[in-house]
Every structure is written in C-alpha cells, then in structure tokens.
C-alpha cells in the first residue's frame, strides 16, 4: 500500500470536510481579517506530514485571495 503524498492528503482533507465551504458559510472573507479566519482552524497537524498545517494554511490563503463573484 502506498502512502498519500502531502498534496493528495490535503486534497482529500479539503474535499472530504469541505473546509473552504465551511469557512465561506461562516465568514465574509471581504470584511473579516485573515487572522480571524485562520483562527477558526484550531489545529491542522500530522505526525506523518509535518508540512500539513502549512499546506492547509496555503489553501485557505488561496481561497482568501480569490476574487468574489
């Protein structure tokens, strides 16, 4: 059995929990400070993927940087 890459794990986590949808439902990203939105995620860590938290933060930042339609 092959282990997931960090990218595959992040994709699975983001789509399995729909984290960005949850954030979108709870925050107006145009008016709420980034720090407050990031604070919603209390802990994103993994013993096997030390970069997991940084990767989740990067995904949240990419979502925050998207233009609203």
Protein Blocks (a to p, Z undefined) as FASTA:
>chain_A
ZZddfklmmmmmmmmnommmmmmmmpcfklgcfklmmmmpmbacdfklmmlmmmmmmmmm
mmmmpccZZ
